[in-house]
Amino acid sequence: MSRTRPSARPGAARQRGAALLIALLTVTLIATFAATALWQQWRMTEVEAAERARVQSAWVLIGALDWSRLILREDARAGGTAPADHLAEPWAVPLEEAKLTTFLAADKNIASDALEGLPDAFLSGQILDAQAKLNVRNLVKAGQPVPGAVAAFQKLFELLGLPTGQVTVLTDALRRASPQAAAPTGAEGASSSSSVTGLAPTAGTDGAPLMPQRVAELVWLGLPSSTVAAIEPYVTVLPAETPLNINTASAEALYASVPKLDMACARRLVEQRQRKFFAQVQDAAEAIQQCGIQFVPGEQSVSTSYFDVRGRLRLEHTWVEERSLLFRNGMALTVVWRQRGAGATQMDAKVPGS
């Protein structure tokens, strides 16, 4: 009589299955933790590299700004007591995009071996005369519109085919945003805006707009963005009232700033200053006497106090830009404001078959 083999216990198979499942879960958790740790390490490395590149770019642009200040200071020293700023001076020559390592290679303290392996960085920049454009702050003085400046902006708007009614909107908003209009009247207190620090007044309870510092911010004063884009080449926003520099202004800006001046005479004035700059306003006045036009006293000049400094550092497909407004008073130069931005260049799409 044959004997049957006893079967294995049912609980043993379940135990082996549970052990296998636990082993798989353990392996999965370890792999997940390892991947997470690796990703965090990679992310920290990328953040550190980006922060290092940002700091290095900032220091390079600060150095470029200091170099611009040195150029403007030397220009003031060479100009004497009554300097004339014009486009033939060294500060007006732009720095075309140049490889940064070429500047380092010119330093005798840096060996050529130390430059190997460095990424290709390119620096470019320029100094612009901020008083080569019509100043928006000239529209209002002591909280009241200035007729001559309003007429100049209306003339510019007509030239550009823009509604002249927008000049009234701009002037009214600028008047409400001015410190005189923002200061509370009456005997219950003084103005809360700080004139010592030069801070723009904040919007008051009456809905007064903020005082803009750049042309793009003129939309705060009610101008459409299309209008702001159209007038940007000919208009600026400076902290104080400024005359227009005849030696650097465009023909459009000259045409708008001088009453009854036509575009032909404005272009003739630009052509004459290209041959020889105007050392004083009287020289430019004599140049347009044949047009029967005279300059308005105090609204034109041949020197500049505000300069727009722009720098750009490009590293492969990324770039960092900085824009600064400098105020020059004799040999002293002060940074009024600085603005920095960054981005990436568009890579050209690869053409099939190339």
Number of C-alpha atoms within 10 A of each C-alpha: 3 4 5 6 6 6 6 8 8 8 8 10 11 11 11 11 11 12 12 12 12 12 12 12 12 12 12 12 12 12 12 12 12 12 12 12 12 12 12 12 12 12 12 12 12 12 12 12 12 12 12 12 13 15 12 12 21 17 12 17 24 14 12 22 22 12 12 21 24 15 15 23 18 14 18 20 13 10 12 10 9 11 17 22 25 24 16 13 11 13 23 16 13 13 13 11 14 15 16 18 18 11 10 15 14 11 11 8 8 11 12 13 7 10 13 9 7 8 11 11 17 18 24 19 23 18 25 19 24 26 27 24 26 32 23 26 23 22 26 21 14 11 17 16 17 15 11 16 22 21 18 21 26 20 23 24 20 13 13 13 11 17 12 16 10 17 21 16 14 19 23 18 21 28 25 23 25 22 21 17 17 23 16 14 11 7 6 6 9 10 13 12 16 11 11 6 7 10 10 17 23 16 14 15 7 8 10 19 20 21 25 21 17 14 18 15 16 24 15 15 21 15 17 12 12 10 17 16 11 14 18 15 15 18 21 20 23 22 18 11 15 23 21 25 27 30 30 27 22 18 21 20 25 29 22 25 26 21 16 13 18 16 16 11 20 20 15 13 21 19 13 14 19 14 8 11 21 23 18 16 20 13 13 23 17 12 18 17 12 9 14 10 17 17 18 12 9 10 18 20 23 25 23 24 17 24 23 15 22 23 22 23 25 23 18 12 10 13 19 19 20 20 20 18 22 23 21 18 13 13 13 11 17 12 14 14 11 12 10 14 10 13 11 12 10 8 7 6 6 7 6 5 4 4
